[in-house]
Amino acid sequence: MFAVPVPLRVLTLNVAHGAPWRVPMPFLRTPWGLRRTLDGIAALLAREAADVVALQEVDRQCLFSGGVDQVAHVAKKAGYGHVLHGPHLRVPGLFAQGTALLSRLPLHAPEARSFEADRAVDKGYVAASIHWQGMSIDMVSVHLDPFSPERRLRQVRRLAHALGQRPARARVVMGDLNSREGTPDRTVERLCESAGLHAHALGSGEPTYTVSWPRERLDWILASPELRFTRYARVDAFLSDHFPVMAELDWAGPGQSQG
C-alpha cells in the first residue's frame, strides 16, 4: 500500500498582545485575564495542530507585556518546541514586541529584522527554514505598517530583497499585511510579484479583521509556486481582534528547488 502524503499545516494570527478588546494594553489587564487569553490561543493552536505558526504583535517579558513572556507561555502550552521571536520594538524592560514563529520542526537559518528605517519601528519579520518531506522551506512571519501605503510598499521591497538573499528554496510568507487585495497601492499583489508568491483564492477570501465586524482580509498565507494549497480557511476563533487563518500545503509537482 502507498502512504498518503501528509500536508504541511500552517497558521497565522495577530494576537494583539493578548489584550485586544476593552483593555488594549496588556500591562493594564489582570495577570489572570491576560493568561486566560493566552491559554485560549494556545488551546486553539493545539487543536488546529499546525506544524508551523506565525504570530504577530506578540511579546517577550517586559513591562508592556504585563510581565508575561507571551511567546514562551503560548509555545509551552501548545506544545511547540522550536521558537523564533523578533522584538521589532525593543526598549529594555519596557518593550519587547514583534513577530514570531512557533514550530514542531527544528528551525534553521534564523533571521529577524525590523523595518527600522520606517517610523513604525514595531513592524518587521522573522524567517527560518524547516526540513519537510526531504526538502527545505523558508517560513516567514511578517507584520506591515497599518497606516501608510508608501511605508508598506517600502517594507515589501525590503522583505522581498532580504528573502532574495537567502538560499533558493520554497517559501511560505504569513502574517498581518494590513492590506486587502485590490487596493490602489496593491500591497498584497506587489509582495506576490516581488517575492515570487501566490495567494489562495485571491479576490474571494473571507475577511479576517475585525472579529466584531469582519470587513477586511488583512491576514494572509502566501506560498511560492513549488507549493500548492490543498486547504485554506479562516478559523472562527474569538481570541484577538483578528481571526486566525490556516492552510494546508503540498508540493505542486516536479521541479521544486532543494534548500
Backbone bond lengths (Angstrom), bond angles and torsions (degrees), N, CA, C in turn:
res aa  C-N    CA-C-N  psi(-1)  N-CA   C-N-CA  omega(-1)  CA-C   N-CA-C  phi
1 M - - - 1.460 - - 1.527 109.77 -
2 F 1.327 115.94 148.72 1.458 121.13 179.76 1.526 109.42 -93.09
3 A 1.347 115.57 140.05 1.463 119.91 177.21 1.525 109.70 -73.44
4 V 1.312 116.07 139.32 1.459 121.24 177.27 1.524 108.41 -80.37
5 P 1.340 118.32 124.59 1.472 119.52 179.91 1.525 111.47 -58.93
6 V 1.310 115.56 136.91 1.461 121.23 178.19 1.520 108.27 -96.25
7 P 1.334 118.62 122.25 1.464 119.84 -177.35 1.525 111.98 -69.43
8 L 1.306 115.54 158.50 1.456 122.33 171.65 1.521 107.64 -81.89
9 R 1.337 116.47 120.65 1.461 121.62 -178.75 1.525 109.34 -100.72
10 V 1.318 116.70 128.28 1.467 121.42 -179.07 1.519 108.68 -132.91
11 L 1.315 115.49 156.45 1.466 121.52 -178.69 1.519 109.10 -148.59
12 T 1.333 116.74 144.18 1.459 121.87 175.25 1.517 109.97 -127.99
13 L 1.339 115.78 143.93 1.462 121.28 179.81 1.520 110.04 -155.05
14 N 1.327 116.54 129.00 1.462 122.16 166.26 1.522 106.38 -84.41
15 V 1.329 117.62 112.39 1.464 121.03 -172.78 1.526 113.43 -86.59
16 A 1.354 117.21 -3.93 1.470 121.55 176.75 1.525 112.06 54.51
17 H 1.333 116.44 37.70 1.469 122.42 176.72 1.522 112.50 60.97
18 G 1.322 117.91 17.76 1.462 120.44 -178.63 1.509 113.61 73.97
19 A 1.327 117.22 12.79 1.469 120.62 -175.97 1.517 110.32 -146.35
20 P 1.338 118.34 67.76 1.464 119.47 -170.67 1.515 116.81 -86.42
21 W 1.337 119.57 -13.06 1.458 118.34 -167.47 1.518 113.65 -115.88
22 R 1.308 117.65 -109.61 1.468 120.87 -169.01 1.519 112.74 -63.67
23 V 1.326 116.69 -32.43 1.466 120.78 179.06 1.523 106.95 -120.69
24 P 1.345 118.23 87.63 1.459 120.40 -171.20 1.523 115.01 -75.00
25 M 1.310 118.16 2.66 1.457 122.14 176.48 1.521 108.33 -112.44
26 P 1.324 118.79 117.64 1.469 119.92 -175.40 1.514 113.82 -59.29
27 F 1.328 118.00 -32.11 1.455 119.42 -178.14 1.527 112.43 -71.43
28 L 1.336 117.40 -12.13 1.466 121.05 176.10 1.528 112.18 -93.57
29 R 1.309 117.82 -8.90 1.454 121.21 176.82 1.524 110.21 -83.49
30 T 1.315 116.18 158.99 1.458 118.99 172.38 1.524 108.29 -71.07
31 P 1.322 117.50 146.36 1.472 118.86 177.71 1.525 111.87 -55.81
32 W 1.332 117.26 -35.39 1.463 120.78 179.41 1.522 110.57 -65.00
33 G 1.324 116.84 -44.85 1.459 120.24 -179.84 1.516 112.89 -65.59
34 L 1.337 116.33 -39.19 1.461 120.67 179.19 1.523 110.55 -65.97
35 R 1.320 116.36 -46.60 1.472 119.21 -179.49 1.519 111.39 -66.72
36 R 1.324 117.50 -31.59 1.461 119.46 177.86 1.532 110.21 -63.96
37 T 1.346 117.34 -41.71 1.461 119.91 176.51 1.518 111.30 -63.95
38 L 1.331 116.89 -44.29 1.461 120.41 179.23 1.520 111.54 -64.21
39 D 1.336 116.97 -36.87 1.461 120.48 176.42 1.529 110.39 -63.69
40 G 1.333 116.51 -37.53 1.456 120.14 177.16 1.519 112.19 -64.54
41 I 1.343 116.28 -40.08 1.465 120.41 176.90 1.527 110.33 -64.22
42 A 1.343 116.58 -43.24 1.463 120.37 178.83 1.532 110.97 -62.72
43 A 1.334 117.46 -40.00 1.467 120.51 178.81 1.526 111.06 -64.76
44 L 1.329 115.86 -38.11 1.465 119.87 176.38 1.523 110.62 -61.10
45 L 1.334 117.25 -47.70 1.459 120.81 -178.25 1.525 111.08 -63.64
46 A 1.322 116.44 -39.96 1.461 119.61 178.40 1.526 110.44 -64.96
47 R 1.313 116.89 -39.73 1.467 120.74 -179.52 1.530 111.94 -67.94
48 E 1.338 117.25 -41.26 1.455 120.62 -179.46 1.527 112.56 -75.90
49 A 1.330 116.18 -19.39 1.472 122.08 173.55 1.523 112.56 54.85
50 A 1.328 116.96 42.84 1.459 120.78 176.73 1.528 109.92 -71.29
51 D 1.314 115.66 142.74 1.463 120.00 175.54 1.527 111.06 -71.75
52 V 1.338 116.00 -38.51 1.464 121.67 -179.81 1.526 108.12 -135.20
53 V 1.330 115.63 134.76 1.466 122.21 -179.98 1.522 108.72 -120.97
54 A 1.324 116.35 135.06 1.462 122.69 173.50 1.522 108.00 -106.63
55 L 1.325 117.07 126.92 1.462 122.32 178.33 1.521 109.28 -118.69
56 Q 1.324 115.31 145.90 1.462 122.03 173.24 1.535 108.15 -127.67
57 E 1.345 115.27 158.37 1.467 122.33 -176.09 1.523 110.31 51.16
58 V 1.317 114.52 55.10 1.456 121.44 179.20 1.518 108.06 -128.56
59 D 1.342 115.89 140.40 1.459 121.32 -166.90 1.524 112.70 -118.01
60 R 1.318 114.01 151.09 1.456 121.23 162.63 1.540 108.16 -86.09
61 Q 1.318 115.84 176.39 1.469 119.99 -176.06 1.523 110.79 -65.85
62 C 1.325 115.57 125.00 1.455 122.09 178.87 1.530 107.33 -166.14
63 L 1.317 116.80 178.50 1.469 120.05 179.75 1.524 110.35 -63.25
64 F 1.332 117.64 -44.47 1.463 121.01 -177.50 1.526 111.66 -62.14
65 S 1.329 117.19 -34.38 1.464 121.32 -176.74 1.515 113.07 -79.55
66 G 1.330 117.29 5.40 1.458 120.23 -176.75 1.510 112.71 74.12
67 G 1.335 116.19 20.46 1.459 120.55 -179.87 1.513 113.78 77.01
68 V 1.337 117.12 11.71 1.462 121.64 -177.83 1.525 109.27 -109.02
69 D 1.313 116.74 131.78 1.454 120.97 171.25 1.523 106.67 -79.72
70 Q 1.319 116.36 92.73 1.460 120.91 -172.96 1.523 111.91 -64.74
71 V 1.326 116.79 -37.63 1.468 120.92 179.94 1.524 110.27 -62.65
72 A 1.319 116.41 -51.51 1.466 120.44 -178.30 1.523 111.11 -65.10
73 H 1.335 117.14 -38.74 1.458 121.06 -178.46 1.535 110.43 -62.04
74 V 1.317 116.97 -49.56 1.467 120.58 -178.50 1.526 110.37 -67.61
75 A 1.322 117.90 -43.89 1.465 120.78 -178.24 1.524 111.41 -60.96
76 K 1.318 117.01 -44.15 1.469 120.18 -178.98 1.518 110.91 -66.45
77 K 1.327 117.10 -46.45 1.461 120.84 -177.81 1.528 111.99 -65.22
78 A 1.332 116.81 -34.94 1.465 120.82 -177.26 1.524 112.87 -89.06
79 G 1.332 117.43 -8.99 1.451 120.69 175.96 1.515 115.41 85.11
80 Y 1.337 116.59 32.30 1.464 120.37 177.61 1.527 109.61 -100.62
81 G 1.327 115.30 120.87 1.456 119.43 -175.55 1.511 115.23 -91.93
82 H 1.339 117.69 -8.83 1.462 120.96 -175.88 1.532 108.46 -125.98
83 V 1.327 115.54 124.37 1.473 121.51 -170.99 1.521 109.74 -134.92
84 L 1.336 115.24 137.72 1.462 121.93 170.44 1.520 107.57 -133.12
85 H 1.340 116.76 123.83 1.469 121.55 179.27 1.517 108.96 -124.65
86 G 1.329 115.32 137.57 1.459 120.99 174.33 1.511 109.40 -114.31
87 P 1.331 118.71 108.12 1.471 120.75 178.71 1.532 110.35 -79.43
88 H 1.310 116.97 89.58 1.461 120.78 -172.81 1.526 112.33 -74.25
89 L 1.315 117.43 -23.96 1.456 121.44 170.04 1.514 106.06 -119.09
90 R 1.334 115.41 106.93 1.467 119.50 -174.62 1.520 109.82 -128.39
91 V 1.312 115.00 117.56 1.455 123.25 169.86 1.523 104.82 -128.93
92 P 1.343 118.79 112.55 1.464 120.94 -171.88 1.533 112.32 -48.75
93 G 1.316 114.45 125.13 1.454 121.48 178.53 1.507 114.83 84.54
94 L 1.345 116.80 -19.94 1.467 120.01 -175.34 1.520 112.55 -108.59
95 F 1.341 117.65 -50.62 1.456 121.88 -176.86 1.530 110.08 -133.07
96 A 1.328 116.01 140.17 1.466 122.40 172.15 1.516 107.34 -153.68
97 Q 1.346 116.16 60.86 1.456 120.61 -172.60 1.519 111.25 -112.29
98 G 1.331 115.61 148.85 1.458 118.56 -178.17 1.504 112.46 177.02
99 T 1.342 115.72 -142.95 1.453 123.01 -178.15 1.520 109.25 -115.37
100 A 1.342 115.74 162.51 1.464 119.42 -177.48 1.515 110.73 -151.19
101 L 1.332 114.59 156.29 1.461 123.89 167.75 1.517 107.99 -119.23
102 L 1.319 116.86 130.47 1.452 123.53 170.35 1.522 106.79 -113.83
103 S 1.316 117.34 133.81 1.455 119.40 -173.60 1.518 111.80 -142.56
104 R 1.336 115.30 144.06 1.453 120.69 171.35 1.525 110.97 -84.93
105 L 1.335 115.90 -13.61 1.451 122.28 177.79 1.526 109.20 -105.75
106 P 1.322 118.20 148.60 1.470 119.46 178.42 1.519 111.80 -56.90
107 L 1.331 115.52 143.93 1.460 122.69 179.20 1.526 109.01 -102.16
108 H 1.323 115.55 128.90 1.455 121.41 -178.51 1.530 109.63 -117.93
109 A 1.332 116.20 158.89 1.466 122.97 177.26 1.524 111.49 49.10
110 P 1.338 117.77 55.02 1.464 119.81 -177.64 1.521 112.58 -69.12
111 E 1.320 114.81 146.03 1.462 121.39 -179.60 1.525 108.40 -147.65
112 A 1.311 117.12 134.58 1.468 122.00 177.39 1.516 108.38 -135.44
113 R 1.331 115.97 125.63 1.468 119.81 -178.77 1.520 110.20 -137.14
114 S 1.319 114.40 143.34 1.453 121.47 173.82 1.522 109.12 -102.37
115 F 1.332 115.25 150.60 1.459 119.86 173.70 1.530 108.07 -86.38
116 E 1.335 115.86 63.90 1.460 121.21 -168.38 1.511 113.35 -70.60
117 A 1.308 118.43 -22.08 1.459 119.80 178.97 1.522 111.65 -70.57
118 D 1.322 116.44 -15.39 1.454 120.98 177.30 1.520 110.20 -90.76
119 R 1.319 115.29 159.23 1.458 120.06 178.08 1.522 111.57 -65.67
120 A 1.324 117.27 -31.36 1.463 121.50 179.97 1.529 108.96 -82.87
121 V 1.335 116.52 80.35 1.459 120.68 -171.24 1.516 113.09 -76.16
122 D 1.340 118.48 -3.91 1.458 119.16 178.47 1.522 111.84 -92.00
123 K 1.312 118.33 10.14 1.461 121.84 179.25 1.523 110.30 -106.94
124 G 1.330 115.18 147.94 1.455 119.94 -179.00 1.510 110.10 172.92
125 Y 1.338 116.64 -156.70 1.459 119.99 -177.50 1.519 109.98 -153.00
126 V 1.317 114.99 161.32 1.461 122.77 167.20 1.519 107.41 -126.05
127 A 1.325 116.07 148.22 1.464 121.80 179.91 1.518 109.24 -142.24
128 A 1.311 115.58 144.71 1.464 122.15 174.73 1.518 107.52 -159.41
129 S 1.312 116.33 160.41 1.461 119.98 179.52 1.518 110.53 -105.90
130 I 1.338 115.13 149.89 1.452 122.30 172.68 1.521 107.96 -120.82
131 H 1.332 116.41 158.09 1.458 121.65 172.12 1.525 107.11 -103.92
132 W 1.323 115.29 122.75 1.466 120.95 -176.99 1.514 109.66 -140.88
133 Q 1.331 115.48 125.22 1.459 121.81 -178.49 1.528 111.94 51.19
134 G 1.329 115.83 42.64 1.444 121.90 175.85 1.510 116.02 78.12
135 M 1.343 117.26 5.90 1.460 121.51 -179.35 1.531 109.62 -124.81
136 S 1.314 115.94 165.78 1.459 121.47 175.53 1.521 110.42 -106.44
137 I 1.314 115.61 140.04 1.464 121.88 179.04 1.521 107.94 -133.47
138 D 1.313 116.96 130.41 1.460 121.20 172.84 1.524 109.24 -80.12
139 M 1.328 116.80 129.48 1.453 123.47 176.74 1.530 107.65 -111.11
140 V 1.325 116.88 135.75 1.460 121.63 -175.05 1.524 109.56 -133.14
141 S 1.336 116.45 134.89 1.456 122.95 169.36 1.516 107.58 -115.66
142 V 1.340 116.76 122.84 1.463 120.55 -173.07 1.517 110.47 -133.72
143 H 1.323 115.42 150.25 1.469 122.84 175.48 1.527 107.52 -135.34
144 L 1.340 115.88 119.50 1.460 121.21 -179.61 1.521 111.57 -100.62
145 D 1.320 115.50 165.32 1.461 123.00 -176.36 1.534 111.77 -62.94
146 P 1.340 118.06 137.50 1.462 120.21 -178.43 1.520 115.24 -87.64
147 F 1.320 118.21 -12.31 1.459 119.97 -167.93 1.524 115.18 -109.50
148 S 1.321 117.32 -38.83 1.463 120.87 -170.35 1.522 111.62 -114.74
149 P 1.355 118.41 116.45 1.463 119.60 175.09 1.524 112.82 -59.70
150 E 1.333 116.79 -38.04 1.470 119.69 179.75 1.523 110.35 -63.42
151 R 1.320 116.32 -41.35 1.462 119.50 179.35 1.522 110.62 -66.89
152 R 1.320 117.69 -40.45 1.462 120.59 177.68 1.524 111.15 -59.67
153 L 1.320 116.48 -43.20 1.461 118.90 -179.12 1.526 111.75 -66.34
154 R 1.330 117.76 -35.27 1.467 119.73 174.15 1.525 109.94 -62.83
155 Q 1.322 116.08 -40.98 1.458 120.27 179.06 1.520 111.16 -65.81
156 V 1.325 117.10 -39.08 1.460 120.96 176.55 1.522 110.42 -60.10
157 R 1.330 116.47 -45.35 1.470 119.65 179.37 1.522 111.08 -62.31
158 R 1.324 117.68 -41.60 1.468 120.78 179.83 1.515 110.77 -65.69
159 L 1.331 116.56 -41.86 1.459 119.57 179.32 1.523 110.65 -64.43
160 A 1.327 116.84 -47.42 1.471 120.16 -179.59 1.526 111.02 -60.92
161 H 1.336 117.18 -40.91 1.463 120.58 178.93 1.525 110.34 -64.09
162 A 1.334 116.49 -44.86 1.461 119.77 -178.49 1.522 111.33 -64.40
163 L 1.325 117.44 -41.24 1.458 119.67 178.63 1.524 110.78 -65.87
164 G 1.319 116.21 -32.48 1.454 120.17 177.69 1.515 113.53 -67.49
165 Q 1.334 117.47 -19.35 1.456 121.85 178.12 1.529 112.17 -84.45
166 R 1.323 116.63 -13.71 1.456 119.86 178.40 1.537 109.15 -81.70
167 P 1.334 117.95 159.97 1.468 119.64 178.79 1.521 111.28 -55.89
168 A 1.330 115.97 146.04 1.463 120.91 -178.36 1.521 109.85 -66.36
169 R 1.326 115.60 119.59 1.458 121.82 177.56 1.520 108.19 -162.10
170 A 1.302 117.25 167.25 1.458 120.87 174.62 1.528 109.18 -61.19
171 R 1.347 115.68 156.33 1.458 118.16 179.72 1.523 110.55 -147.90
172 V 1.337 113.63 153.74 1.465 123.04 174.42 1.520 106.98 -128.73
173 V 1.333 116.43 122.93 1.466 122.21 179.55 1.517 107.99 -112.28
174 M 1.324 115.91 124.36 1.463 121.83 -175.79 1.515 110.08 -129.93
175 G 1.335 116.14 147.33 1.448 117.60 172.38 1.506 114.78 152.41
176 D 1.311 112.84 -172.09 1.460 122.96 179.67 1.521 107.61 -92.45
177 L 1.329 115.55 102.92 1.461 120.60 -178.73 1.522 111.99 -87.46
178 N 1.325 117.24 -4.71 1.465 122.15 -179.96 1.526 111.75 51.03
179 S 1.323 115.76 34.17 1.457 120.79 179.26 1.514 108.82 -157.33
180 R 1.302 115.69 140.32 1.461 120.53 173.52 1.533 108.32 -98.05
181 E 1.323 116.20 168.19 1.455 119.56 178.12 1.520 109.99 -72.20
182 G 1.317 115.07 153.03 1.449 120.12 175.53 1.512 115.76 83.69
183 T 1.322 118.72 8.11 1.457 120.42 177.32 1.527 109.30 -76.53
184 P 1.330 117.99 158.90 1.471 119.60 -178.83 1.528 113.40 -57.69
185 D 1.322 117.06 -34.15 1.469 119.22 -179.14 1.529 112.13 -79.00
186 R 1.360 117.59 -17.04 1.459 122.49 177.45 1.527 112.05 55.44
187 T 1.332 116.69 44.87 1.461 120.33 -178.77 1.523 111.50 -56.88
188 V 1.325 117.14 -51.20 1.463 120.78 -176.64 1.525 110.52 -63.39
189 E 1.326 115.65 -46.85 1.458 119.44 -178.68 1.530 111.58 -63.76
190 R 1.315 117.24 -39.41 1.477 119.54 -179.61 1.515 111.58 -69.81
191 L 1.326 117.66 -33.98 1.455 119.11 175.33 1.530 109.69 -64.34
192 C 1.317 116.86 -43.15 1.463 119.94 177.40 1.525 111.17 -60.65
193 E 1.324 116.34 -45.45 1.465 120.44 -177.84 1.531 111.67 -65.92
194 S 1.327 117.12 -45.47 1.463 120.27 -172.78 1.527 113.00 -78.11
195 A 1.349 117.01 -26.98 1.468 119.55 -178.08 1.520 112.21 -107.38
196 G 1.348 117.38 6.30 1.451 120.46 177.28 1.510 113.22 66.05
197 L 1.333 116.79 50.02 1.463 122.14 -175.96 1.520 110.65 -121.56
198 H 1.318 115.33 164.05 1.457 119.82 171.08 1.521 109.47 -135.72
199 A 1.325 115.12 154.06 1.464 121.91 -179.52 1.516 109.45 -107.30
200 H 1.313 115.81 155.63 1.453 121.21 173.86 1.523 109.15 -85.78
201 A 1.297 116.94 130.50 1.474 123.00 172.91 1.523 111.94 52.84
202 L 1.318 116.00 49.32 1.456 119.26 177.53 1.528 109.34 -57.97
203 G 1.324 115.28 125.68 1.455 120.17 179.68 1.513 114.61 97.01
204 S 1.341 117.48 -8.68 1.462 118.16 -178.01 1.517 113.32 -137.07
205 G 1.329 117.80 15.30 1.456 120.05 179.81 1.516 112.32 -76.81
206 E 1.333 115.69 157.89 1.455 120.73 179.66 1.526 110.48 -73.86
207 P 1.341 118.35 145.17 1.461 120.58 176.11 1.524 110.80 -65.98
208 T 1.330 115.91 145.54 1.468 120.84 -176.76 1.525 112.99 -116.15
209 Y 1.335 117.22 -2.93 1.464 120.37 -176.16 1.523 108.40 -147.22
210 T 1.338 117.22 135.69 1.450 128.47 -8.57 1.523 109.18 -91.35
211 V 1.348 116.86 168.15 1.455 118.60 179.93 1.521 111.34 -68.68
212 S 1.336 117.30 -27.55 1.466 120.26 -179.92 1.531 112.20 -78.54
213 W 1.342 116.03 -25.23 1.463 120.82 179.84 1.522 108.01 -152.18
214 P 1.327 116.75 76.60 1.470 119.92 -174.92 1.527 111.48 -64.12
215 R 1.318 116.09 119.21 1.456 119.62 -177.37 1.528 113.07 -143.25
216 E 1.351 118.04 -11.58 1.462 119.62 -177.80 1.521 110.53 -135.29
217 R 1.310 115.24 138.43 1.462 121.23 175.85 1.528 107.90 -93.53
218 L 1.335 115.28 91.27 1.462 120.80 -176.10 1.524 112.30 -101.35
219 D 1.322 117.36 -18.73 1.465 122.01 -173.28 1.532 108.74 -106.58
220 W 1.344 115.68 129.74 1.453 120.46 -166.83 1.522 111.66 -134.49
221 I 1.322 114.32 151.03 1.462 122.62 164.93 1.521 106.49 -124.05
222 L 1.324 116.14 119.15 1.460 123.05 -177.79 1.532 108.46 -120.04
223 A 1.315 116.79 148.14 1.466 120.22 -176.84 1.515 110.44 -138.64
224 S 1.334 115.70 155.44 1.467 120.39 176.49 1.527 109.36 -78.92
225 P 1.333 117.41 164.86 1.474 121.03 -172.13 1.525 114.80 -61.54
226 E 1.328 118.06 -21.01 1.467 119.58 178.95 1.526 112.19 -65.48
227 L 1.339 115.65 -18.80 1.450 121.15 -176.35 1.523 110.48 -112.98
228 R 1.311 116.42 143.89 1.460 120.83 176.42 1.531 109.28 -121.90
229 F 1.303 115.62 146.54 1.453 121.16 176.74 1.532 109.50 -80.76
230 T 1.318 116.01 126.47 1.459 120.14 173.05 1.528 111.17 -104.89
231 R 1.315 116.57 -14.26 1.466 121.96 174.53 1.523 107.84 -158.04
232 Y 1.327 116.25 145.47 1.469 121.52 179.35 1.519 106.99 -154.44
233 A 1.329 117.74 127.64 1.462 118.95 -175.59 1.518 111.42 -157.69
234 R 1.317 115.38 145.45 1.455 121.29 164.93 1.517 108.14 -75.65
235 V 1.326 116.03 137.52 1.462 120.73 177.98 1.527 107.70 -99.15
236 D 1.299 117.10 121.38 1.466 120.65 -175.67 1.522 110.89 -83.20
237 A 1.324 114.69 72.30 1.458 123.00 176.60 1.521 108.34 -115.77
238 F 1.328 117.03 136.48 1.459 121.77 -174.13 1.530 109.28 -108.72
239 L 1.338 114.96 70.48 1.456 121.85 -175.53 1.517 112.36 -119.01
240 S 1.316 117.09 -5.81 1.450 123.48 -177.45 1.519 106.71 -150.54
241 D 1.333 117.13 -177.37 1.464 118.62 171.27 1.527 110.76 -86.24
242 H 1.340 117.43 -3.50 1.453 123.84 173.19 1.524 109.35 -113.18
243 F 1.336 116.48 147.83 1.448 120.89 169.25 1.525 109.59 -81.60
244 P 1.336 117.80 145.89 1.463 119.64 169.16 1.530 110.37 -69.64
245 V 1.316 115.16 156.81 1.463 122.54 173.12 1.516 107.52 -128.68
246 M 1.319 116.58 133.61 1.464 120.29 178.48 1.523 109.95 -125.52
247 A 1.320 114.40 156.66 1.466 119.48 178.66 1.520 109.12 -149.62
248 E 1.326 114.63 155.48 1.454 122.03 169.61 1.520 107.95 -118.39
249 L 1.328 116.03 136.87 1.457 121.68 -175.62 1.511 110.54 -129.76
250 D 1.314 114.81 151.22 1.456 121.63 174.36 1.526 107.42 -140.58
251 W 1.327 115.89 169.50 1.454 119.26 178.01 1.520 109.73 -68.30
252 A 1.305 116.01 139.23 1.467 120.85 -177.61 1.528 112.53 -75.05
253 G 1.319 116.79 -21.24 1.455 118.82 -179.29 1.516 110.28 147.64
254 P 1.327 118.62 -166.20 1.467 121.02 -177.71 1.508 111.58 -65.89
255 G 1.319 114.77 153.28 1.456 119.25 174.92 1.518 113.63 103.12
256 Q 1.360 117.40 -0.57 1.454 117.16 179.21 1.528 110.15 -68.59
257 S 1.342 114.58 150.35 1.468 118.61 -175.19 1.515 110.54 -85.10
258 Q 1.326 116.92 149.47 1.448 122.37 177.03 1.513 108.55 -91.64
259 G 1.350 116.22 144.35 1.452 120.58 178.28 1.496 111.63 -96.11
